[in-house]
């Protein structure tokens, strides 16, 4: 999940399976954590992480590129 961090500048080492990921946390920065990450859940509870909601798509828009033809 993506979040915006709003706490003090800090760094953390996260155990993710067999690997360790080093993360620098800076105010206003977008960060990504696994949904069940205990550290992220603690930061959410403390009010230091706010979930980034996906942008809603407007009705009636299409992803199809223009065919370039005239009508």
C-alpha positions as CSV (number, residue, x, y, z in Angstrom):
1,X,0.0,0.0,0.0
2,X,1.1,3.6,-0.6
3,X,1.2,6.1,2.1
4,X,2.3,9.7,2.7
5,X,4.6,10.0,5.7
6,X,4.2,12.9,8.1
7,X,6.4,12.1,11.0
8,X,10.0,13.3,11.8
9,X,12.8,12.4,9.4
10,X,14.0,8.8,10.3
11,X,15.3,5.6,8.8
12,X,14.3,2.1,9.4
13,X,15.4,-1.4,8.4
14,X,12.5,-3.6,7.4
15,X,12.6,-7.4,7.4
16,X,10.7,-8.6,4.3
17,X,11.0,-12.3,4.1
18,X,14.7,-13.2,3.6
19,X,15.7,-9.7,2.7
20,X,16.2,-6.4,4.7
21,X,15.0,-3.2,3.1
22,X,16.4,0.2,4.3
23,X,13.8,3.0,4.1
24,X,14.4,6.7,4.7
25,X,11.2,8.4,5.9
26,X,10.9,12.1,5.2
27,X,7.9,14.3,5.9
28,X,5.6,14.6,2.8
29,X,7.3,11.6,1.1
30,X,5.3,8.8,-0.5
31,X,6.3,5.4,0.8
32,X,5.1,1.9,0.1
33,X,4.7,-0.9,2.7
34,X,3.1,-4.3,2.6
35,X,-0.5,-4.1,3.8
36,X,0.3,-6.3,6.9
37,X,3.6,-4.6,7.8
38,X,3.7,-4.2,11.6
39,X,5.9,-1.0,11.4
40,X,3.5,0.6,8.9
41,X,0.5,-0.3,11.1
42,X,2.2,1.3,14.1
43,X,2.9,4.5,12.1
44,X,-0.7,4.6,10.9
45,X,-1.9,4.2,14.5
46,X,0.4,7.1,15.6
47,X,-0.9,9.3,12.7
48,X,2.4,9.4,10.8
49,X,1.1,7.6,7.7
50,X,-1.9,8.4,5.7
51,X,-3.0,6.0,3.0
52,X,-2.9,7.3,-0.6
53,X,-6.2,6.5,-2.2
54,X,-6.1,5.6,-5.9
55,X,-7.3,8.4,-8.2
56,X,-10.9,7.9,-9.3
57,X,-11.4,7.7,-13.0
58,X,-14.1,9.9,-14.5
59,X,-17.0,8.2,-16.1
60,X,-17.1,8.3,-19.8
61,X,-13.3,8.4,-20.4
62,X,-11.7,5.7,-22.5
63,X,-8.2,4.3,-22.4
64,X,-8.3,3.7,-26.2
65,X,-5.9,5.8,-28.2
66,X,-7.3,7.9,-31.0
67,X,-7.5,6.1,-34.3
68,X,-6.5,9.2,-36.1
69,X,-9.4,9.0,-38.5
70,X,-11.8,11.9,-39.3
71,X,-15.5,11.8,-38.6
